[in-house]
């Protein structure tokens, strides 16, 4: 697709069918409320009353997005990833924007860019790394962009957008989204003079636009690489080549793209020592899940099957099934067949232990209840009937009350 002029793009964004499609997508994704507290379920009634006014503001270029609500997601290394939760209204508008902008840009993106694009996924990116290993590219540049989503230069991004977008109202709306600010968990508001809030429907597309010049530069140099959002590896054939590419790539990223390379986490190293999207090249030269991914799986399963949770066994099994199926759908491409078998047995053992804990708790409650009832009966009959075993049961003719055995699984 070519460029849009005048107000044509804003009119296309606000077309009824485009907005309905955007709403259906936001509704399907659900998600938490933004700073206004409005839920997805409450949005239809709100839009029926207020949409004419909002649409007029968008067409006139006076609409002001709400700040995003800051939340923090724990990362495996102990740090936290900041996310921004827009209001439901802004999610719908951003989604409508993304649906019009994506066809304008996506066709020009690199074939080595796999993140947040239709018919492309993380598995394809990992397979590209595996293919490079088989071709003899045994070294890699693992370049970590420090706080990428928080350090995007707004002026540079807007210059990139102006190359294809001529509708000033659309450009102004995007700029206002970038500068809308964030509301922190303590209620304070912070400005956003740089960065792309991670969490909105428009953010992935803007991230790909920002990093497209990097892809083009790597292609121009003839490098093999795989990029998924801000995670990328460049595969080369020697250690010297990896060192050379690392140095030149750092200069390009920091001087041309105005981003920051994390020199602590970035490295030029053997490909087997580089993790990518939870995978790495294993001893046999095929992709396997990383030790960190394995540890995160076990940690989460332990949380779900923690024996003092007090949840029904079936509820725990349902939650566990949902997590394990999702994990295997992603990590199932790993060539660790023995590892899968071992994990399956470990998970089954965790479930058995949880079931045993629940059974034991029910049995203990039944025992205490029976002992109390027997004691009351013995007291009413006199001292001779109160002769008990050390566990509180009557010394003779001790039987379970009707139905108690069934209740504890006996």
DOTORMI-246941 format. One line per 2 residues: their letters; for each residue x, y, z of C-alpha. Coordinates in steps of 0.2 Angstrom, whole numbers. Example, Ala and Ser with C-alpha at 12.3 -4.5 7.8 and 13.67 -1.06 7.14 Angstrom:
// DOTORMI-246941
AS) 62/-22/39 | 68/-5/36;
//
This chain:
// DOTORMI-246941
XX) 0/0/0 | 6/18/-3;
XX) 4/33/8 | -12/42/14;
XX) -14/60/11 | -25/74/19;
XX) -38/67/31 | -41/50/22;
XX) -32/39/34 | -41/46/49;
XX) -58/43/40 | -53/25/36;
XX) -48/22/54 | -65/28/60;
XX) -75/18/48 | -88/8/56;
XX) -82/-9/50 | -64/-5/56;
XX) -70/1/73 | -81/-15/75;
XX) -66/-26/70 | -56/-17/83;
XX) -69/-18/97 | -70/-37/94;
XX) -52/-39/95 | -51/-29/111;
XX) -66/-39/118 | -58/-55/114;
XX) -42/-50/123 | -51/-45/138;
XX) -38/-37/150 | -38/-26/165;
XX) -46/-9/166 | -35/7/164;
XX) -34/22/175 | -53/25/173;
XX) -58/8/180 | -69/4/165;
XX) -70/-14/161 | -72/-22/144;
XX) -90/-27/149 | -95/-9/153;
XX) -88/-1/137 | -103/-4/125;
XX) -114/6/136 | -101/20/137;
XX) -98/20/119 | -116/22/114;
XX) -117/37/125 | -101/46/121;
XX) -94/40/105 | -101/54/94;
XX) -92/66/105 | -76/56/104;
XX) -77/53/86 | -78/72/83;
XX) -63/75/94 | -53/63/84;
XX) -58/70/67 | -54/88/74;
XX) -37/82/81 | -42/87/99;
XX) -44/70/107 | -32/67/122;
XX) -28/49/127 | -28/45/145;
XX) -12/40/153 | -8/22/155;
XX) -9/13/171 | 8/6/176;
XX) 10/-12/182 | 25/-22/184;
XX) 28/-40/179 | 41/-51/188;
XX) 55/-57/177 | 65/-73/179;
XX) 81/-63/183 | 72/-55/198;
XX) 69/-38/190 | 52/-32/184;
XX) 46/-28/167 | 35/-12/166;
XX) 19/-13/157 | 7/1/153;
XX) -12/-3/153 | -22/9/142;
XX) -41/12/145 | -53/1/135;
XX) -57/16/125 | -39/19/120;
XX) -36/1/117 | -50/1/104;
XX) -43/17/96 | -26/10/96;
XX) -32/-6/88 | -41/3/75;
XX) -25/13/71 | -15/-3/70;
XX) -27/-11/58 | -25/3/46;
XX) -6/6/48 | 0/-12/48;
XX) -4/-16/29 | 5/1/26;
XX) 21/-5/34 | 21/-24/36;
XX) 25/-28/17 | 41/-18/18;
XX) 47/-27/34 | 62/-39/34;
XX) 59/-58/31 | 70/-60/47;
XX) 58/-50/58 | 46/-63/66;
XX) 38/-53/81 | 19/-48/81;
XX) 17/-51/62 | 3/-61/54;
XX) 9/-78/49 | 25/-76/58;
XX) 30/-82/76 | 43/-86/88;
XX) 45/-104/82 | 50/-98/65;
XX) 63/-87/73 | 70/-101/83;
XX) 70/-113/68 | 80/-99/58;
XX) 94/-100/72 | 94/-119/71;
XX) 96/-118/52 | 111/-106/53;
XX) 119/-118/65 | 117/-132/52;
XX) 125/-121/39 | 141/-119/50;
XX) 137/-102/58 | 143/-107/75;
XX) 145/-90/83 | 133/-76/87;
XX) 131/-58/92 | 118/-58/106;
XX) 114/-40/107 | 103/-34/122;
XX) 94/-17/120 | 93/-10/137;
XX) 75/-5/142 | 70/-4/123;
XX) 52/1/125 | 56/14/138;
XX) 70/22/127 | 63/24/110;
XX) 67/42/103 | 50/50/99;
XX) 57/62/86 | 66/49/76;
XX) 50/38/77 | 39/52/71;
XX) 51/56/57 | 50/37/51;
XX) 31/38/52 | 30/54/41;
XX) 38/45/27 | 22/36/24;
XX) 9/45/34 | 3/62/27;
XX) -12/64/38 | -7/76/51;
XX) -21/71/63 | -16/53/63;
XX) 2/59/66 | -4/70/80;
XX) -14/56/88 | 1/45/88;
XX) 12/58/96 | -1/61/110;
XX) -1/42/113 | 17/42/115;
XX) 17/57/127 | 1/53/137;
XX) 11/48/152 | 9/35/165;
XX) 1/33/182 | 11/24/194;
XX) 4/11/207 | 5/25/221;
XX) -6/36/210 | 8/48/205;
XX) 9/53/187 | 25/53/177;
XX) 28/61/160 | 34/50/145;
XX) 47/61/135 | 53/45/127;
XX) 48/27/125 | 33/17/118;
XX) 22/11/132 | 23/-8/132;
XX) 5/-15/133 | -5/-6/120;
XX) -11/-13/103 | -1/-1/94;
XX) 16/-4/103 | 21/-19/94;
XX) 19/-11/77 | 29/5/82;
XX) 43/-6/89 | 45/-15/72;
XX) 45/2/63 | 58/8/75;
XX) 69/-7/72 | 66/-9/54;
XX) 82/1/49 | 92/-11/60;
XX) 85/-26/50 | 89/-17/33;
XX) 107/-13/39 | 110/-31/43;
XX) 103/-37/27 | 113/-24/18;
XX) 129/-31/26 | 123/-49/21;
XX) 121/-56/39 | 110/-70/44;
XX) 99/-65/59 | 83/-68/68;
XX) 73/-54/77 | 58/-56/88;
XX) 53/-38/94 | 68/-32/103;
XX) 76/-49/105 | 88/-54/91;
XX) 103/-64/86 | 116/-62/72;
XX) 124/-78/67 | 142/-78/60;
XX) 155/-91/56 | 170/-86/67;
XX) 174/-78/84 | 183/-64/76;
XX) 168/-60/65 | 157/-60/80;
XX) 168/-48/89 | 168/-37/74;
XX) 150/-37/71 | 146/-34/89;
XX) 157/-18/89 | 149/-11/73;
XX) 132/-16/78 | 133/-7/94;
XX) 139/9/85 | 124/8/73;
XX) 111/5/87 | 117/19/98;
XX) 122/32/85 | 109/30/72;
XX) 94/23/81 | 97/32/97;
XX) 95/17/108 | 105/9/122;
XX) 115/-7/121 | 116/-16/137;
XX) 135/-20/138 | 133/-32/153;
XX) 120/-43/144 | 126/-42/126;
XX) 140/-53/120 | 149/-61/105;
XX) 150/-79/109 | 148/-97/103;
XX) 130/-100/97 | 127/-114/110;
XX) 130/-101/124 | 116/-89/117;
XX) 98/-91/123 | 85/-85/112;
XX) 66/-84/116 | 68/-98/129;
XX) 78/-109/118 | 96/-113/114;
XX) 106/-125/103 | 109/-141/112;
XX) 123/-154/112 | 117/-162/96;
XX) 115/-146/87 | 96/-145/88;
XX) 85/-133/98 | 81/-137/116;
XX) 73/-127/130 | 85/-118/141;
XX) 88/-122/159 | 80/-106/164;
XX) 64/-111/155 | 64/-128/163;
XX) 66/-120/180 | 52/-108/177;
XX) 41/-122/172 | 45/-132/188;
XX) 43/-116/199 | 25/-113/192;
XX) 20/-131/194 | 25/-131/212;
XX) 15/-115/215 | -1/-123/207;
XX) 1/-139/217 | 7/-131/233;
XX) -1/-143/246 | -7/-130/258;
XX) -18/-121/245 | -34/-129/250;
XX) -41/-130/233 | -51/-145/227;
XX) -41/-158/218 | -50/-156/201;
XX) -48/-137/202 | -29/-139/204;
XX) -29/-152/189 | -39/-140/178;
XX) -27/-126/182 | -12/-137/179;
XX) -18/-144/163 | -21/-126/156;
XX) -3/-121/161 | 6/-137/155;
XX) -3/-137/138 | 1/-119/135;
XX) 19/-123/140 | 21/-138/129;
XX) 13/-129/114 | 27/-117/115;
XX) 42/-127/121 | 36/-143/112;
XX) 48/-140/97 | 62/-143/109;
XX) 72/-159/105 | 72/-165/123;
XX) 61/-181/122 | 68/-189/137;
XX) 66/-172/146 | 47/-172/142;
XX) 45/-189/149 | 54/-185/165;
XX) 43/-169/167 | 27/-178/164;
XX) 31/-191/178 | 37/-177/189;
XX) 20/-167/186 | 10/-183/190;
XX) 20/-186/206 | 16/-168/211;
XX) -3/-171/208 | -2/-187/218;
XX) 6/-178/233 | -7/-165/232;
XX) -21/-178/232 | -13/-187/246;
XX) -12/-171/256 | -31/-167/253;
XX) -36/-185/257 | -26/-185/273;
XX) -33/-168/278 | -51/-175/276;
XX) -47/-191/285 | -40/-181/300;
XX) -56/-171/301 | -66/-186/300;
XX) -56/-194/314 | -57/-179/325;
XX) -76/-178/322 | -78/-197/326;
XX) -68/-195/342 | -78/-181/348;
XX) -94/-190/345 | -88/-206/353;
XX) -81/-196/368 | -98/-188/370;
XX) -107/-204/370 | -95/-212/382;
XX) -97/-198/394 | -116/-200/394;
XX) -114/-219/397 | -102/-218/412;
XX) -83/-221/415 | -83/-239/410;
XX) -88/-234/392 | -74/-221/391;
XX) -59/-233/390 | -50/-227/374;
XX) -35/-231/364 | -21/-219/363;
XX) -28/-211/347 | -45/-207/356;
XX) -55/-221/349 | -65/-233/360;
XX) -54/-248/364 | -67/-260/357;
XX) -80/-260/343 | -73/-244/335;
XX) -81/-242/318 | -83/-227/306;
XX) -100/-218/307 | -111/-222/292;
XX) -104/-213/276 | -87/-207/284;
XX) -76/-220/275 | -83/-214/258;
XX) -80/-196/262 | -61/-199/265;
XX) -59/-210/250 | -59/-227/260;
//
